Every structure is written in structure tokens, then in C-alpha cells.
Amino acid sequence: MRNCLFLTVLFGLLPLLVTAQETPKVEIFGGYQFARIGGSSGVNFNGWNASLTGNANKWFGVAGDFSGSYKSVSGVSVKVYSYAFGPVLSLNHQGTFNPFVHALFGGAHLGASLTGVGSGGTSGFTMMMGAGADAKVSQRLAVRMFQADWVYYRFQGIGESKNVRVSTGVVFRF
């Protein structure tokens, strides 16, 4: 009877011990990004997306997000870089599937150049609201199945809110 009680308590506490070990303190993401800037009459961009997230516990973290998007339109090379920071809420890190939402705020730089003519650029504000999901491959590795963000840019007093970006890649968990 005592052994049965001991085993029941042990198996009852085991999920708590596993949960404590499953939550990574730091997550580093890197991957591909597709961006649509300007809504239905806008332009498609391709590029990269990277982020660093510090997790305070299994459901709350703070992220720094960095990205670059590129497009050549009628001989003009256009580049958009962004950096943003903010809170991340995760459902959990216990299973193989980890959905999350985030709200990120920061800056962006829009640059353009035309071969033989010159280049110019401007910097401004960006805001990103989005969600995504990671699939755990191992304790230290996950695949970001998707990350979809609504993106707002404001350059020189002009706002552009019909933007979206979708990212996918690899997440290293420490």
C-alpha cells in the first residue's frame, strides 16, 4: 500500500518536474520572410527574419525582432529593414506544438537605389502584431511552422497599414 501511494505521488509530481525543464530561457529564431507592402495594389518582398526571445516563464517572454526585405521594381532596388521589441505570450512549452502571440514596437528604414543615379532612404516607426506556432523537434530545436504579422510603417508623417509578413524557419532553444 505504501509503495502504491509513493508511486502515485511520484507520477503525480513528474509532470511538474518535466515542465520546469521544458521551458527554454532563450529562443533564437532565424528564417525566410515574405512581405506584402501596400495591400492589394502593393508589392511583394522577400527577405529574412530573426528574433531573440527571453522567457520569464512558460507563458511570458520579451522578444527582439529584426528583419530585412528586398525587391527590385523597374530597375529600382528597394530595401526595408526593421527592428522591434515587445512582449510574447505563449500557450505553453510542454508539448510538441507551441502557439504564441506578440506585439512589437520599434523602428524601420526604407531605402532605394537606382543604378547610375544614386540612392536615398528614410527612417521611421514600425509596429507589428502577430501570431505563430513552433513545432518541437527536440529539446533544443524547433521549427517555426509559421509566423504571420500585420505591420504598420510610418515614414515622414505618412502611415502605411496595409502590410503583412509571413515567416518560417528554425528555432534554437536554450
Secondary structure as UniProt FT lines:
FT   HELIX           2..22
FT   STRAND          26..37
FT   HELIX           39..41
FT   STRAND          43..55
FT   STRAND          60..73
FT   TURN            74..75
FT   STRAND          76..90
FT   STRAND          97..114
FT   TURN            115..117
FT   STRAND          118..138
FT   TURN            139..140
FT   STRAND          141..155
FT   TURN            156..157
FT   STRAND          158..173
//
